[in-house]
Amino acid sequence: MKRSELLLPPTTRQDSRIWLNQPHGTIGAAPLETIIGQFGRHKTLTPKTFHCRSLNGDLSTFATAIRLLEKLCEEPAIGVLSGQLGRLIDGMRKACAEEAHLDSAAGLEGAIQKNGDALAALRRISRESMVSSNLIDQAARCVLAALDAAGYTHVVISSAEIIDRPSLKLFARACLLTPENSRLVWIWTATASNSWKTHPGLEFGMLPVCARENFMEAIKSVLQPLELDAPQGSHEVGTALKTHIAQRGVGGATGWLANLNYDACAHWAAAQADPGVDDCRLIALLMVNLGLYDDAVDILQRAIAICSQATLRCHLWYVSGLIWSKRLYNVARSNACFDMGDAALESVAAGDGGDPHMERAWVQNGRAMNAILAARLAHKPISTAFPIAFSHLTRAFDLVRDGGTRDRVYLRFNLLGNMSNLMEIGGNYAVALDLLNRTFDESLARGAENEREWIAQQRCMRAALMARAGDAAAAIPIFAEARELMQQFDRPISAEALGRSQAKALYQSGAYGEARELFSTCLDEARALRSRLGVQTHVIGLAACEISLGREKTALSLLRTIGELEDVWALPPAALASADLSGLRIQDAYYGLSLSIPEVDLEDMAPASIAGALRGRQTEVDAVRALKK
């Protein structure tokens, strides 16, 4: 799915979103006034400009945002928002401190043991960005409120190519969420070359250019600005500012990867003249997150060739297998990688230092996924693959049943969660729910910093399973409680997604009036968040409720209105013109709390959802089949 398919465009006029392509240099004070005079909409007002720029090209996480939010805190007019901004700044500084803390670890394995996000980033190829994404979303909304309170008319993002990635995500989110009636004008200036696209093969030295230019295109695809060449004389011709990052080892670079600061990680990678095995591991996962799947496989092969440790070779083969199945959609190649991983463990030396049983268990975990995926792609009944997948998972769990190391504990939870998913896929809902309840007992989160969020997440998993098993009535209060918690924690994206599930459960239980009210409320939330999927889900649900209540004309009017306002057509315009509502289908999905928020991340996504394909959603199965390599 493309990023632009996740989000609706901004509601502001396009001439409030200007993107200036500049050839060289940075915006100076006098040229800045020229640009505002040429592109500003407030001719009768004295412009008040909030200038966002990197003073020294520091790409460290939130380097630019922290400084600018501190500046905004000094505005007397923003009142209590100053305290909110202060707490957000503290959160950003904490993320930076945790990254630096990882650099003090003993290499990559030491970093893994100090940080759960780092462990997830290196053991899986899926992003887990909920913490950083929520911070960015909260900051973007708070910044918007502060800019309005302080009377700013223009926000100028100067030389965006040298601003750190998390800060750019914050500014992009704020620009996207700017209300339709806002007086703010956003002016972005950037230099782009697209030089990496014509480069034969992708070497490490090209990674920073590739990472940044792809991301700049992502911002433009979401914001849909009026793109122009910078006016004559609007830039200072000369040497462009250089970007730089802190000097860090592979442990610290893992922190950048875990926080999705891919530009800093890419610059670190480009500086590795003779990368070792751990360097290659990290660089391969960076490439996966940048959508460079073939290059990631190649760098893992380089690592395997120089790796003398059997357990680590097995791990490298395992990650290669995940890329082949979950990103390149080739189950046969994936299984071949898993075979090589198992073979590597046949020659474990006495002083290997790794955990052979754990590595073999990871491989078994991958084989279980591939068994289900292969059946889906071959149109075979899932019953033919169920015993194979079950056997792989049970053998994997037996291998790591004991032991208290952090990576074994992590894997056990992963395996038990996958076992619950497998039981659900096989229609064994009672067993799936029992596994979920016993595996993710809420007492495990007691005293943790994110205790309430963790509990809300686990309850959502249970509620979704109950609803899919046909017990929507039991799921309703659990979804409602989790949604209320997310609202209390200022997590509107998660709250809106949970509203989809709660409203659908109400609808399925026959409470059409209550479902209608909630679908209507969440439709407004989704529009404010610019969530295309949210708007589509809620407008379909709301229309279905109107039909069930005997108000077909109201349903037709609603569908036409949202189609015209947001270009989200739940039914083809021709069907609506003929008042044909027979094709309306309420969304066949329940949503919990996702570990990633791609609407905020703005990063490359997998072309098709393996999770959806494994669950048997035909649209995803068809998409994976079409993309098989």
C-alpha positions as CSV (number, residue, x, y, z in Angstrom):
1,M,0.0,0.0,0.0
2,K,1.3,3.4,-0.9
3,R,1.7,6.0,1.8
4,S,-0.8,8.3,0.1
5,E,-3.5,5.6,0.3
6,L,-3.3,5.7,4.1
7,L,-3.9,9.4,4.4
8,L,-6.3,12.0,3.1
9,P,-4.7,15.2,1.7
10,P,-4.6,18.3,3.9
11,T,-7.8,20.4,4.0
12,T,-6.0,23.7,3.6
13,R,-5.7,25.5,0.2
14,Q,-2.8,24.3,-1.9
15,D,-1.3,27.8,-1.9
16,S,-0.9,27.4,1.8
17,R,1.5,24.5,1.2
18,I,4.4,25.6,-1.0
19,W,7.4,23.4,-1.8
20,L,10.3,25.3,-3.3
21,N,13.1,23.4,-5.1
22,Q,16.3,25.3,-4.6
23,P,19.5,24.5,-6.3
24,H,22.1,25.3,-3.6
25,G,22.6,26.8,-0.2
26,T,20.2,28.0,2.5
27,I,17.6,30.6,2.9
28,G,18.9,33.9,4.2
29,A,16.9,36.6,6.1
30,A,16.3,39.0,3.2
31,P,15.4,36.3,0.6
32,L,13.1,34.8,3.2
33,E,11.1,38.0,3.3
34,T,11.1,37.9,-0.5
35,I,9.6,34.4,-0.5
36,I,6.9,35.2,2.1
37,G,6.0,38.3,0.1
38,Q,5.7,36.3,-3.1
39,F,3.9,33.3,-1.7
40,G,2.2,34.6,1.4
41,R,-1.6,34.9,1.4
42,H,-1.9,37.6,4.1
43,K,-1.2,40.7,2.3
44,T,-2.9,42.9,4.9
45,L,-1.1,41.3,7.8
46,T,2.4,41.8,9.1
47,P,3.9,38.3,8.7
48,K,5.0,36.5,11.8
49,T,7.3,33.6,10.7
50,F,8.3,30.5,12.6
51,H,11.6,29.5,10.9
52,C,12.5,25.8,11.1
53,R,16.0,25.1,10.2
54,S,19.0,23.1,11.3
55,L,21.8,25.4,12.4
56,N,24.5,22.8,11.9
57,G,23.1,19.9,9.9
58,D,22.8,17.7,12.9
59,L,20.8,14.6,12.0
60,S,20.6,13.2,15.5
61,T,17.1,12.2,16.7
62,F,14.9,15.3,17.3
63,A,18.0,17.6,17.1
64,T,16.0,20.3,15.3
65,A,12.7,19.8,17.0
66,I,14.0,20.1,20.5
67,R,15.6,23.5,19.8
68,L,12.5,24.8,18.0
69,L,10.0,23.6,20.6
70,E,12.2,25.3,23.2
71,K,11.9,28.5,21.2
72,L,8.1,28.1,21.0
73,C,7.9,27.6,24.8
74,E,9.2,31.2,25.2
75,E,6.1,32.7,23.6
76,P,4.1,34.2,26.4
77,A,0.8,33.9,24.5
78,I,0.8,30.1,24.4
79,G,0.0,29.8,28.1
80,V,-0.5,26.2,29.4
81,L,0.8,24.9,26.1
82,S,4.3,25.7,27.3
83,G,4.0,23.0,29.9
84,Q,2.8,20.5,27.4
85,L,5.6,21.3,25.0
86,G,8.1,21.0,27.9
87,R,6.9,17.4,28.6
88,L,7.2,16.6,24.9
89,I,10.8,18.0,24.9
90,D,11.6,15.8,27.8
91,G,10.3,12.8,25.9
92,M,12.5,13.6,22.9
93,R,15.5,14.0,25.1
94,K,14.8,10.7,26.8
95,A,14.8,9.0,23.3
96,C,18.2,10.6,22.6
97,A,19.6,9.5,26.0
98,E,18.5,5.9,25.4
99,E,20.3,5.9,22.0
100,A,23.5,7.1,23.6
101,H,23.1,4.5,26.4
102,L,23.1,1.8,23.8
103,D,26.4,3.0,22.5
104,S,28.0,2.2,25.9
105,A,27.0,-1.5,25.4
106,A,29.4,-4.2,24.4
107,G,28.6,-4.2,20.7
108,L,25.4,-5.3,19.1
109,E,24.5,-8.1,21.4
110,G,25.1,-5.9,24.4
111,A,22.8,-3.3,22.9
112,I,20.1,-5.9,22.3
113,Q,20.2,-6.9,26.0
114,K,19.8,-3.3,27.1
115,N,16.9,-2.3,24.9
116,G,13.7,-4.1,23.9
117,D,13.1,-2.0,20.8
118,A,16.6,-2.8,19.6
119,L,16.0,-6.5,20.2
120,A,12.8,-6.3,18.2
121,A,14.5,-4.4,15.4
122,L,17.2,-7.0,15.0
123,R,15.1,-10.2,15.4
124,R,12.2,-9.2,13.2
125,I,11.9,-7.2,10.0
126,S,8.7,-5.4,11.0
127,R,8.8,-1.9,12.6
128,E,7.6,-1.3,16.1
129,S,7.3,2.5,16.3
130,M,4.3,3.2,18.5
131,V,6.3,5.1,21.1
132,S,8.1,7.4,18.7
133,S,5.1,7.9,16.5
134,N,2.8,8.8,19.3
135,L,5.4,11.4,20.5
136,I,5.6,12.9,17.0
137,D,1.8,13.0,16.7
138,Q,1.4,14.7,20.1
139,A,4.1,17.2,19.4
140,A,2.7,18.0,16.0
141,R,-0.8,18.8,17.4
142,C,0.7,20.8,20.3
143,V,2.9,22.8,18.0
144,L,-0.1,23.6,15.8
145,A,-2.0,24.9,18.8
146,A,1.0,26.9,20.0
147,L,1.6,28.5,16.6
148,D,-2.1,29.5,16.5
149,A,-2.1,30.9,20.0
150,A,1.1,32.9,19.3
151,G,-0.3,34.4,16.1
152,Y,2.1,33.0,13.6
153,T,1.2,33.3,9.9
154,H,4.0,31.4,8.2
155,V,6.1,28.3,8.9
156,V,9.2,28.1,6.8
157,I,11.1,24.8,6.7
158,S,14.5,25.8,5.3
159,S,16.7,23.3,3.6
160,A,14.7,20.3,4.7
161,E,17.4,17.9,3.4
162,I,19.6,18.7,6.4
163,I,16.9,18.4,9.1
164,D,16.8,15.2,11.1
165,R,14.1,12.7,10.0
166,P,12.0,12.6,13.3
167,S,11.8,16.4,13.3
168,L,10.7,16.4,9.7
169,K,8.0,13.9,10.5
170,L,6.8,16.2,13.2
171,F,6.6,19.2,10.8
172,A,5.0,17.1,8.1
173,R,2.3,15.9,10.5
174,A,1.6,19.4,11.7
175,C,1.3,20.6,8.1
176,L,-1.1,17.7,7.3
177,L,-3.3,18.4,10.3
178,T,-3.5,22.2,9.9
179,P,-7.2,23.1,10.0
180,E,-8.9,24.2,6.9
181,N,-9.7,27.7,8.3
182,S,-6.1,28.2,9.6
183,R,-4.2,31.3,8.5
184,L,-0.9,29.4,8.5
185,V,1.1,29.1,5.3
186,W,3.7,26.4,5.1
187,I,6.8,27.0,2.9
188,W,9.2,24.1,2.4
189,T,12.6,24.5,0.7
190,A,14.7,21.6,-0.3
191,T,17.5,20.6,-2.6
192,A,17.1,17.3,-4.4
193,S,19.2,15.5,-7.1
194,N,17.8,12.0,-7.4
195,S,21.4,11.0,-8.2
196,W,21.1,7.6,-6.5
197,K,18.4,6.4,-8.8
198,T,20.8,6.3,-11.7
199,H,23.6,4.7,-9.7
200,P,24.5,1.2,-10.9
201,G,24.0,-0.9,-7.7
202,L,23.5,0.6,-4.3
203,E,26.7,0.9,-2.3
204,F,26.8,2.0,1.3
205,G,28.0,5.5,0.3
206,M,24.7,6.1,-1.6
207,L,22.5,5.1,1.4
208,P,22.2,8.6,2.9
209,V,21.1,10.1,-0.4
210,C,18.7,7.2,-1.1
211,A,17.2,7.4,2.4
212,R,16.7,11.1,2.4
213,E,15.4,11.6,-1.2
214,N,12.9,8.8,-0.8
215,F,11.6,10.3,2.4
216,M,11.3,13.8,0.8
217,E,9.2,12.3,-1.9
218,A,7.1,10.6,0.8
219,I,6.4,14.0,2.5
220,K,5.4,15.5,-0.9
221,S,3.1,12.6,-1.7
222,V,1.3,13.2,1.6
223,L,1.2,17.0,1.7
224,Q,0.5,17.5,-2.0
225,P,2.1,20.9,-2.0
226,L,2.3,23.5,-4.7
227,E,5.7,22.6,-6.1
228,L,7.7,25.4,-7.6
229,D,11.3,26.3,-8.3
230,A,12.7,28.9,-5.9
231,P,12.5,32.4,-7.2
232,Q,15.6,34.1,-8.5
233,G,17.7,35.5,-5.7
234,S,15.9,33.6,-3.0
235,H,18.9,31.5,-2.1
236,E,22.5,32.1,-1.2
237,V,24.6,30.5,-3.8
238,G,27.6,28.8,-2.2
239,T,28.6,25.7,-0.3
240,A,25.6,23.8,1.1
241,L,25.5,23.0,4.7
242,K,27.0,19.6,5.6
243,T,25.1,17.0,7.6
244,H,26.7,15.2,10.5
245,I,25.9,12.7,13.2
246,A,27.4,11.8,16.5
247,Q,30.2,9.3,16.4
248,R,28.8,5.9,17.5
249,G,29.5,2.3,17.3
250,V,27.1,-0.4,16.1
251,G,25.2,-0.4,19.4
252,G,24.4,3.3,19.2
253,A,23.4,3.0,15.6
254,T,20.9,0.3,16.6
255,G,19.2,3.0,18.6
256,W,18.8,5.1,15.5
257,L,17.3,2.1,13.7
258,A,14.9,1.4,16.6
259,N,13.7,5.1,16.6
260,L,13.3,5.1,12.8
261,N,16.0,7.7,12.4
262,Y,17.1,6.1,9.2
263,D,19.2,9.1,7.9
264,A,21.5,9.0,10.8
265,C,21.8,5.2,10.5
266,A,22.5,5.5,6.8
267,H,25.3,8.1,7.4
268,W,26.8,5.7,9.9
269,A,26.6,2.9,7.4
270,A,28.2,5.0,4.7
271,A,31.2,5.5,7.0
272,Q,31.9,1.8,7.4
273,A,34.9,1.2,5.1
274,D,35.2,-2.4,6.0
275,P,31.9,-3.5,7.6
276,G,32.0,-6.6,9.9
277,V,29.2,-9.1,10.5
278,D,27.4,-7.0,13.0
279,D,27.6,-3.9,10.8
280,C,26.1,-5.9,7.9
281,R,23.3,-7.1,10.1
282,L,22.3,-3.6,11.0
283,I,22.7,-2.3,7.5
284,A,20.6,-5.1,6.0
285,L,17.7,-4.2,8.4
286,L,18.1,-0.6,7.5
287,M,17.8,-1.5,3.9
288,V,14.6,-3.5,4.6
289,N,13.1,-0.5,6.3
290,L,14.0,1.6,3.3
291,G,12.3,-0.8,0.9
292,L,15.6,-2.0,-0.5
293,Y,14.9,-5.7,-0.2
294,D,17.2,-7.1,-2.8
295,D,20.1,-5.1,-1.5
296,A,19.3,-6.3,2.0
297,V,19.5,-9.9,0.9
298,D,22.9,-9.2,-0.8
299,I,24.4,-7.6,2.3
300,L,23.3,-10.5,4.4
301,Q,25.1,-12.8,2.0
302,R,28.2,-10.7,2.5
303,A,27.8,-11.1,6.2
304,I,27.3,-14.9,6.0
305,A,30.5,-15.2,3.8
306,I,32.7,-13.6,6.5
307,C,30.9,-15.1,9.6
308,S,32.8,-17.8,11.5
309,Q,30.2,-18.2,14.3
310,A,27.7,-21.0,13.4
311,T,24.8,-19.6,15.5
312,L,25.2,-16.2,14.0
313,R,25.2,-17.6,10.5
314,C,22.0,-19.3,11.3
315,H,20.5,-16.0,12.5
316,L,21.6,-14.3,9.2
317,W,20.0,-17.1,7.1
318,Y,16.8,-16.7,9.2
319,V,16.6,-13.0,8.6
320,S,17.2,-13.6,4.9
321,G,14.4,-16.1,4.9
322,L,12.0,-13.5,6.4
323,I,12.9,-11.0,3.7
324,W,12.2,-13.6,1.0
325,S,8.8,-14.6,2.5
326,K,7.5,-11.3,4.0
327,R,8.8,-8.8,1.5
328,L,9.7,-10.6,-1.7
329,Y,6.9,-13.2,-1.3
330,N,8.9,-16.2,-2.4
331,V,8.2,-19.1,0.1
332,A,10.5,-21.5,-1.7
333,R,13.5,-19.2,-1.5
334,S,12.6,-18.5,2.1
335,N,12.5,-22.2,3.1
336,A,15.9,-22.7,1.3
337,C,17.3,-20.0,3.6
338,F,15.8,-21.8,6.6
339,D,17.4,-25.0,5.4
340,M,20.8,-23.3,5.3
341,G,20.2,-21.9,8.8
342,D,19.6,-25.4,10.2
343,A,22.6,-26.7,8.3
344,A,24.8,-24.0,9.9
345,L,24.0,-25.4,13.3
346,E,25.3,-28.8,12.5
347,S,28.8,-27.5,13.0
348,V,28.6,-25.4,16.2
349,A,32.1,-25.1,17.8
350,A,32.6,-25.5,21.5
351,G,33.4,-21.8,22.0
352,D,30.6,-20.5,19.7
353,G,29.1,-18.3,22.3
354,G,25.6,-18.3,20.8
355,D,22.5,-20.2,21.7
356,P,21.9,-23.0,19.1
357,H,18.6,-24.0,20.5
358,M,17.2,-20.5,20.3
359,E,18.4,-19.9,16.8
360,R,16.9,-23.2,15.7
361,A,13.7,-22.2,17.4
362,W,13.6,-19.0,15.4
363,V,13.9,-21.0,12.2
364,Q,11.1,-23.3,13.2
365,N,9.0,-20.2,13.9
366,G,9.7,-19.0,10.3
367,R,8.8,-22.4,8.9
368,A,5.4,-22.3,10.7
369,M,4.6,-19.0,9.0
370,N,5.7,-20.3,5.6
371,A,3.5,-23.4,5.9
372,I,0.4,-21.3,6.3
373,L,1.4,-18.8,3.7
374,A,2.2,-21.5,1.1
375,A,-1.3,-23.0,1.6
376,R,-2.9,-19.7,1.1
377,L,-1.0,-19.0,-2.1
378,A,-1.7,-22.4,-3.5
379,H,-5.5,-22.2,-2.7
380,K,-5.2,-25.2,-0.4
381,P,-7.5,-25.7,2.6
382,I,-5.8,-24.3,5.7
383,S,-6.4,-27.7,7.4
384,T,-3.6,-29.2,5.2
385,A,-1.1,-26.7,6.6
386,F,-2.3,-26.5,10.2
387,P,-0.6,-29.7,11.6
388,I,2.7,-28.7,9.9
389,A,2.7,-25.2,11.4
390,F,1.6,-26.5,14.8
391,S,4.4,-29.0,14.8
392,H,7.0,-26.3,14.0
393,L,5.7,-24.0,16.7
394,T,5.6,-26.7,19.4
395,R,9.1,-27.9,18.5
396,A,10.3,-24.3,18.6
397,F,8.8,-23.8,22.1
398,D,10.3,-27.0,23.4
399,L,13.8,-25.7,22.4
400,V,13.5,-22.5,24.5
401,R,11.0,-23.7,27.2
402,D,13.6,-23.0,29.9
403,G,16.1,-20.2,30.4
404,G,15.7,-16.6,31.6
405,T,17.8,-14.6,29.1
406,R,16.1,-11.7,27.6
407,D,16.2,-13.0,24.1
408,R,14.7,-16.4,25.1
409,V,11.9,-14.8,27.1
410,Y,11.2,-12.5,24.1
411,L,11.0,-15.6,21.8
412,R,8.8,-17.5,24.1
413,F,6.2,-14.7,24.1
414,N,6.5,-14.4,20.3
415,L,5.9,-18.2,19.9
416,L,3.0,-18.3,22.3
417,G,1.4,-15.3,20.5
418,N,1.9,-17.0,17.2
419,M,0.4,-20.2,18.6
420,S,-2.7,-18.2,19.6
421,N,-2.8,-16.7,16.0
422,L,-2.5,-20.2,14.5
423,M,-5.4,-21.5,16.6
424,E,-7.5,-18.6,15.6
425,I,-6.7,-19.2,11.9
426,G,-7.7,-22.8,12.4
427,G,-11.0,-21.8,13.9
428,N,-10.1,-23.0,17.4
429,Y,-11.1,-19.7,19.1
430,A,-11.5,-21.1,22.6
431,V,-8.0,-22.5,22.6
432,A,-6.6,-19.3,21.0
433,L,-8.2,-17.1,23.7
434,D,-7.0,-19.4,26.5
435,L,-3.4,-19.2,25.1
436,L,-3.7,-15.4,24.9
437,N,-5.0,-15.1,28.4
438,R,-2.3,-17.3,29.9
439,T,0.6,-15.9,27.8
440,F,-0.1,-12.2,28.3
441,D,-1.3,-12.0,31.9
442,E,-1.8,-8.4,32.9
443,S,0.3,-8.9,36.0
444,L,3.4,-8.9,33.7
445,A,3.0,-5.2,33.2
446,R,2.6,-4.2,36.8
447,G,5.0,-1.4,37.7
448,A,6.2,-0.8,34.1
449,E,6.3,2.7,32.7
450,N,3.8,1.8,30.0
451,E,1.7,-0.4,32.2
452,R,-1.7,1.0,31.1
453,E,-0.9,1.0,27.4
454,W,0.4,-2.5,27.6
455,I,-2.8,-3.7,29.4
456,A,-5.0,-1.8,26.9
457,Q,-3.1,-3.5,24.1
458,Q,-3.6,-7.0,25.5
459,R,-7.3,-6.4,26.2
460,C,-7.8,-5.3,22.6
461,M,-6.2,-8.5,21.4
462,R,-8.6,-10.5,23.5
463,A,-11.6,-8.4,22.4
464,A,-10.8,-8.8,18.8
465,L,-10.5,-12.5,19.2
466,M,-13.8,-12.7,21.0
467,A,-15.5,-10.6,18.3
468,R,-14.0,-12.7,15.5
469,A,-15.2,-15.8,17.3
470,G,-18.8,-14.4,17.2
471,D,-19.1,-13.0,20.7
472,A,-19.3,-9.4,19.8
473,A,-21.4,-8.5,22.9
474,A,-18.6,-9.6,25.2
475,A,-16.0,-7.6,23.2
476,I,-17.9,-4.3,23.3
477,P,-17.1,-3.2,26.9
478,I,-13.4,-4.2,26.4
479,F,-13.0,-2.2,23.3
480,A,-14.8,0.7,25.0
481,E,-12.5,0.6,28.0
482,A,-9.4,0.5,25.8
483,R,-10.7,3.4,23.6
484,E,-11.3,5.5,26.8
485,L,-7.8,4.8,28.0
486,M,-6.3,5.9,24.7
487,Q,-8.3,9.1,24.9
488,Q,-7.0,9.7,28.4
489,F,-3.4,9.2,27.2
490,D,-3.9,11.6,24.3
491,R,-3.6,8.8,21.7
492,P,-6.2,9.9,19.1
493,I,-5.0,7.6,16.3
494,S,-5.3,4.5,18.5
495,A,-8.6,5.7,19.9
496,E,-10.1,6.2,16.5
497,A,-8.9,2.7,15.4
498,L,-10.5,1.1,18.5
499,G,-13.7,3.0,17.7
500,R,-13.9,1.1,14.4
501,S,-13.9,-2.2,16.4
502,Q,-16.2,-1.0,19.1
503,A,-18.8,0.3,16.6
504,K,-18.6,-2.8,14.4
505,A,-19.2,-5.0,17.5
506,L,-22.2,-2.8,18.4
507,Y,-23.5,-3.2,14.9
508,Q,-23.0,-6.9,14.8
509,S,-24.8,-7.3,18.2
510,G,-27.8,-5.4,16.7
511,A,-27.4,-2.1,18.7
512,Y,-27.7,0.0,15.5
513,G,-28.5,3.2,17.3
514,E,-25.4,3.1,19.6
515,A,-23.3,1.9,16.6
516,R,-24.6,4.8,14.5
517,E,-23.6,7.3,17.2
518,L,-20.1,6.0,17.6
519,F,-19.5,5.6,13.9
520,S,-20.5,9.2,13.5
521,T,-18.2,10.4,16.2
522,C,-15.3,8.4,14.9
523,L,-15.9,9.6,11.4
524,D,-15.3,13.2,12.6
525,E,-12.2,12.0,14.4
526,A,-10.8,10.2,11.3
527,R,-11.4,13.2,9.1
528,A,-9.5,15.4,11.6
529,L,-6.7,12.9,11.7
530,R,-6.8,12.7,7.9
531,S,-7.1,8.9,8.1
532,R,-8.4,7.5,4.8
533,L,-9.0,4.0,6.1
534,G,-10.7,5.4,9.2
535,V,-13.0,7.6,7.1
536,Q,-13.8,4.7,4.8
537,T,-14.6,2.3,7.7
538,H,-16.8,4.7,9.6
539,V,-18.8,6.1,6.6
540,I,-19.6,2.5,5.5
541,G,-20.5,1.6,9.1
542,L,-22.6,4.7,9.5
543,A,-24.4,4.1,6.3
544,A,-25.1,0.5,7.2
545,C,-26.6,1.6,10.5
546,E,-28.8,4.1,8.7
547,I,-30.0,1.3,6.3
548,S,-30.7,-1.0,9.3
549,L,-32.7,1.8,10.9
550,G,-34.8,2.2,7.7
551,R,-33.1,5.5,6.5
552,E,-31.8,4.6,3.1
553,K,-32.0,8.2,1.8
554,T,-29.9,9.4,4.7
555,A,-27.3,6.7,3.9
556,L,-27.2,7.7,0.2
557,S,-26.8,11.4,1.1
558,L,-24.0,10.6,3.6
559,L,-22.1,8.4,1.1
560,R,-22.3,11.1,-1.6
561,T,-21.3,13.9,0.7
562,I,-18.2,12.0,2.0
563,G,-17.3,11.0,-1.6
564,E,-17.4,14.6,-2.7
565,L,-15.7,16.1,0.3
566,E,-12.9,13.5,0.8
567,D,-12.8,11.6,-2.5
568,V,-13.6,8.4,-0.5
569,W,-16.2,6.5,-2.3
570,A,-17.7,3.6,-0.4
571,L,-19.6,2.7,-3.5
572,P,-19.0,3.7,-7.1
573,P,-20.6,7.1,-8.0
574,A,-22.7,5.4,-10.6
575,A,-24.2,3.1,-8.0
576,L,-25.0,6.0,-5.7
577,A,-26.5,8.0,-8.6
578,S,-28.9,5.1,-9.2
579,A,-29.5,4.7,-5.4
580,D,-28.1,1.2,-5.5
581,L,-26.9,0.3,-2.0
582,S,-26.7,-3.5,-2.5
583,G,-22.9,-3.5,-2.8
584,L,-22.3,-1.9,0.6
585,R,-20.3,-4.1,2.9
586,I,-19.1,-3.3,6.4
587,Q,-15.4,-3.7,6.9
588,D,-14.4,-7.3,7.7
589,A,-11.8,-6.5,10.3
590,Y,-11.3,-5.8,14.0
591,Y,-8.5,-3.4,15.1
592,G,-6.4,-3.5,18.2
593,L,-3.5,-1.3,19.2
594,S,-0.9,-1.6,16.4
595,L,2.8,-1.7,17.3
596,S,3.4,0.7,14.4
597,I,1.7,3.8,13.1
598,P,2.6,4.1,9.4
599,E,0.3,7.2,9.0
600,V,2.9,9.0,11.2
601,D,6.0,7.1,10.2
602,L,5.7,7.9,6.5
603,E,8.1,5.1,5.8
604,D,8.1,2.5,3.1
605,M,5.5,-0.2,3.8
606,A,5.4,-3.8,2.7
607,P,3.7,-4.0,-0.7
608,A,1.2,-6.5,0.7
609,S,0.2,-7.6,4.2
610,I,1.5,-11.0,5.2
611,A,-0.6,-10.9,8.4
612,G,-3.7,-10.3,6.3
613,A,-2.8,-13.1,3.9
614,L,-2.1,-15.6,6.8
615,R,-5.6,-14.8,8.2
616,G,-7.1,-15.5,4.8
617,R,-8.2,-12.0,3.7
618,Q,-8.6,-12.7,0.0
619,T,-7.6,-9.2,-1.1
620,E,-4.2,-9.6,0.7
621,V,-3.7,-13.2,-0.6
622,D,-4.3,-11.9,-4.2
623,A,-1.9,-9.1,-3.6
624,V,0.8,-11.4,-2.3
625,R,0.3,-13.8,-5.2
626,A,0.6,-11.0,-7.7
627,L,3.9,-9.8,-6.1
628,K,5.6,-13.2,-5.9
629,K,9.2,-12.9,-7.0
